[in-house]
Amino acid sequence: MTHRDFEGWEEYSRRLKAATEAGHPEWVRLASTLKEANGSVPYFTGKACKHGHVSPRYSSAKCRACALIGL
């Protein structure tokens, strides 16, 4: 993990809660925006995609779950 500016406790705890409810609390360690991820690694917003999945997203903004099931 690289150093990045802290996003604030409220945003961090919202992302941690979403990641924990999804069963993967380690996702909170990913970058929180595409800009922070620099397009090279998945990032985790903690928000559901348009299909309702809460999972990391790729640089294309498609979530990992959608990519796995072919949406």
C-alpha positions as CSV (number, residue, x, y, z in Angstrom):
1,M,0.0,0.0,0.0
2,T,1.3,3.4,-0.9
3,H,0.9,6.5,1.2
4,R,-2.1,8.7,0.3
5,D,-4.0,11.6,1.9
6,F,-6.4,10.4,4.6
7,E,-10.0,10.6,3.4
8,G,-11.5,11.4,6.8
9,W,-13.0,9.2,9.5
10,E,-16.6,9.3,8.3
11,E,-15.7,8.3,4.7
12,Y,-13.2,5.6,6.0
13,S,-15.8,4.1,8.4
14,R,-18.5,4.1,5.7
15,R,-16.1,2.2,3.3
16,L,-15.0,-0.1,6.1
17,K,-18.6,-1.0,7.0
18,A,-19.5,-1.7,3.3
19,A,-16.4,-3.9,2.9
20,T,-17.1,-5.8,6.1
21,E,-20.7,-6.4,5.2
22,A,-19.5,-7.7,1.8
23,G,-17.2,-10.1,3.7
24,H,-13.9,-8.5,2.7
25,P,-12.7,-5.9,5.2
26,E,-9.3,-5.8,3.4
27,W,-10.9,-3.9,0.5
28,V,-10.8,-0.8,2.6
29,R,-7.0,-0.7,2.0
30,L,-7.6,-0.2,-1.7
31,A,-7.6,3.3,-3.1
32,S,-11.0,5.0,-2.7
33,T,-11.2,6.7,-6.1
34,L,-10.1,6.1,-9.7
35,K,-7.8,9.1,-9.5
36,E,-6.0,7.7,-6.4
37,A,-5.7,4.3,-8.1
38,N,-4.0,5.9,-11.2
39,G,-6.0,3.4,-13.4
40,S,-3.5,0.6,-12.7
41,V,-5.2,-1.2,-9.7
42,P,-8.7,-1.9,-8.5
43,Y,-10.2,0.7,-6.2
44,F,-13.0,0.5,-3.7
45,T,-15.7,3.2,-3.3
46,G,-17.9,1.3,-0.9
47,K,-20.9,2.1,-3.0
48,A,-23.0,-0.3,-4.9
49,C,-22.8,-0.4,-8.7
50,K,-25.9,0.0,-10.8
51,H,-26.5,-3.8,-10.5
52,G,-26.3,-3.6,-6.7
53,H,-22.9,-5.2,-6.2
54,V,-20.5,-3.8,-3.5
55,S,-17.1,-4.8,-4.7
56,P,-13.8,-3.2,-6.0
57,R,-14.0,-1.5,-9.4
58,Y,-11.6,-1.5,-12.3
59,S,-10.3,1.5,-14.2
60,S,-13.2,1.1,-16.6
61,A,-15.5,1.8,-13.6
62,K,-17.0,-1.7,-13.9
63,C,-17.2,-3.5,-10.6
64,R,-15.4,-6.8,-10.2
65,A,-18.6,-8.8,-9.6
66,C,-20.1,-7.5,-12.9
67,A,-16.9,-8.4,-14.7
68,L,-17.0,-11.9,-13.3
69,I,-20.6,-12.6,-14.4
70,G,-20.3,-10.8,-17.7
71,L,-22.5,-7.8,-17.2
